[in-house]
Amino acid sequence: MLRLNDDEHPNEYVVFITAVKDAQERFAKDYLNRIAAMAFPIMKNNGFGITSLDEVTYNSQFWGRNWNRGECVELVLRDSRGNWLPFEFVMDVFLHELCHIWRGPHDKTFYNHLSHLRQELTELYAKSYKGPGKYMTWDSFSLANVVAGLRTVAHRGVTLTSSTPSGIDLCGGSLQRKRNKRSATGSRVGRKKNAKTGQKLGSNLDERKNMLQSTSKPQARSNRGREARLVAAVKRSGPHIENPTEAPPAAKQKTLNNFIVID
């Protein structure tokens, strides 16, 4: 994939990286970049790819979620007080969500896959790996001391405090976004309520020919509207009637027998 900012992008298997837009956005974006950089060899080795890696605000339900098997992975980076979560914890959550690209339910197969990913990560830690290119070290990582050393530090006048995760579910699950199912345009085939609709065209070929050649064919949508259109059709095809609302019942019935009526 060709990128204009290859030196800046931490992971070619992650297309977009987005942080919550607030006063700490630049720190959160840097944090996500470091997470993606650390995961680069693991994603490459296992054929993982995600469209969007996004930060989400703190909630009492989960620390991470995976939408549509990698379309979007969401991570919580800060606790309820705005303190930063430890890097190794967030990294483990990310591996968990990546594993959902393989497997949806939290079953034995899922955790077997996850254990392999964790082993790969442990080996990277042992080699002091931090990421490709400019991410090879944490020299320019403003949150390095906070998320790694679990200390409170000041960076450019901003106090950065770490946090130890509380008892919240690690994962919000592997989710699918619901999409509206639309039927074919102009088609109502297959609906139950239409099972008994429609009548055969009548045997009076001359009258049927006149009706079908009309520029305005009745399309009934309500009883009242249908009756009005049928009376108008009778007026066009038969003898002139002074008051179309008083058309003889026989004429109406005859017209019904010569049109397919669809509610």
N, C-alpha and C positions, 0 to 999 in steps of 0.2 A: 504494500500500500504506500503510495507516494504522499509524503507530508511536507508542507512548507517549513515546518518547525521541528524537524527530526531531532535536533539537539535538545529541544525542550521537552518533547513528548516522552514520558517514561516507559511506555509499553505499547508496542504496535498491535497488540491483541485487545486493547481497550480503545474504542473510538473516541468517546466523549467522557470528560471528567468534570463534574459540576459540584460546587460547594454551596451551602446555604448562603444567601446574600444578606450579610449583616456586617457588623463591625469587625468580626473575626474571619471574614471570608478568605482573605489571602493566606491566613494560617491553615485554615481547613483545606483549601485547595492544595497547599504544599503537603499537607498530611496525606491526602488522597493520592497525590503524585508519588509519594514515597511508598505507600501501600501497593500501588500498581507496579512500581519499579521492582519492589522486592518479589512480587509474584511473577515477574516476567519469565524466568526459566521454567517455573512450574506450569504456567499456562502454555508455553511453547512445547514442553515435553508431553503434555496431556491433551493437546489439541483444543484448548479452551479459547473462547473468544466472546467478549461481551460488547454490546453496543454502547452502553452508558453506565458509568460508575458514579453514583450520586450520594452526596451526604444528605441525611434526613435529620430533622430535629429530634431531640430526646422524647421518648414516649415510654409508657409503662408496659408495653407489649413485647418488644423485640429489640435486638441490637443489629439485626441484619435481615434483609429479604431479597429473594430472587424472583423477578417477574419474567414469565415466558421463556424459561430456560436460558437466561443470559441476555435477554433484550435489555434488561435494566437490573443492576444490583445496587441495593441501597444499604448504606452503613451509617450507624450512629457513631459520631466521633466525640461528642460531649455529653456529660451527664446533665441532670436537671438544674444544676447550679452553673453550668457552663464550663466546668472543669474538663480537661482533656483526658480521654481514656488511654490506658497503656497501649503502646504500639503492638506488643505481642498479642494482647487480647484482641484488638481490632483485626490484626493479621489473621488470627485463628478464625474469627467470624467470617472474614473474606474467603478463606479456604472452604469453610462450611458452605457458603453460598455458591462458590464455584462448583462444589461437588453436586449441587442440585442441577447443574447442567446435565450431568450424567443420570442422576436419579432423583425422583421427586419425593417419595415417602422416606421417613426416617426409619429405615429397616436395617437388617444386618448387612445387606449388600451396600447400602449407603455408607454405613460406618466403616466397612472394609475399605471402600474407596477413600474415605476421608483419612483413615490411618496412613495410607500410602502418601497422600498429599502432605500430611504432617511430618512424615519421615523425610520427605524431600526438603521441607522447610527447615527442619532441624539440621540437615546437612549444609544448607546454605548459611544458617547462623554459625555453624562450626567453622566455615570458611571466611567468616566476617563479610559475607556478601551483602551489599546494600542496594544494588541495582546497576543497570547499564549506563554507559556514557557519563554524564555529569552527576548521576545519582550513585556513583560508585562509593562515595563517602557521605557522611552526614555533616560535612564541614559547613555547608550552606543551609542546613535544615534548621530552621528557627525553633522548632519544637523538640529538637533532639534530646536535650537534657530533661525536658518535662516528661515526654512519653516513654523514654528509656530509663531514666534514673528515678522517676516518681518523685520529683522535687518541684518546688515552686521557684521559678526564675523570672527575671525581668528581661524583656527583649524590646529594645527600642521604645522604652517608656511604657510597654504593655506588660502587665503581670500575667504570667501563664501558669496555671495550676493544674496538676494531674489529679486523676480520680481513679479509685478502685471500683470496678463494676459491682453493682448490687444484684439482688436476686430477681433478675428479669430473664425471660426466655431468650436464649441465645439467638434463635432463628424464628422469623415470622412465617417461615414455610416457603414452598415453591408454588407460586401463584400464577394463575392465568387471567389475563384481562378479558372481561366479557365483551363480545362484539355482537351488535345487533344483526339478527338474521333477517334479510329482506327477501321477499318473494319476487319472482320475475315481474317486470313492469307489465301492467295490464292483464295479469293472470291471477285467477282465483282458484285454480285447479287444486284439488286436494283438501280444501276446507270442508269440514263436516257439515256446516250449515248449508252448503250448496249441493248436498248429495241428492236432494229431491227437486232441484230447480230445473226449469227448461221444459218446453213442450215442442212437439214436432210441428213443422210447417203444415198448413192445411192442404187439402187436395185441390182447392180452387186455384189453378195455375195462373189464370188471368188476373185475379185479384192479388195473388202473391207477387206477380211480376210488377204490378202497379206500386205495391207497397215497397218493394226492394229498390225500385228506381227513384223513390222519393229522396230528396236531398236532406231530409230531416227524419232520421229513423229513431223510434222511441228507445230510450235506454232507461229503464225503470230503476229508480233508487228509493222511492217511497210509494205507498199505495195512492196517495193523492196525486203525486206527480205522474205516476204511471197512467192513472185514469185520464188525466188531462191530455197526455200525449197520445193515448189510444183513440180518444175522441177526435183529436186533430187529424190522426191518420185516417180515420173513417171519413172525415169531411173531405180530405184530399182525394180519396180513392173512390168514394161513392157519390150518391146524389147529394145536392146541396142541402144542408140542414140549417135552418134559421138560428136555432139556439143549440150549440154543440153540447152544452151541459145536460140537455134533455135527450140525448141520443137514445134510441130504443135499446133495451137490454140485449136483445138478440144481436144487434149490430156490434155491441161491445164484446159479447161472447165470441162472435165470429172473428173479430180482430184478435182476440187473445189466442185463438186457435191458429193464427197465421204468423205469430211472432214467437221467437225464443225470448223469454223473460228472465232476466238475471237480477236477483236482488243484490 
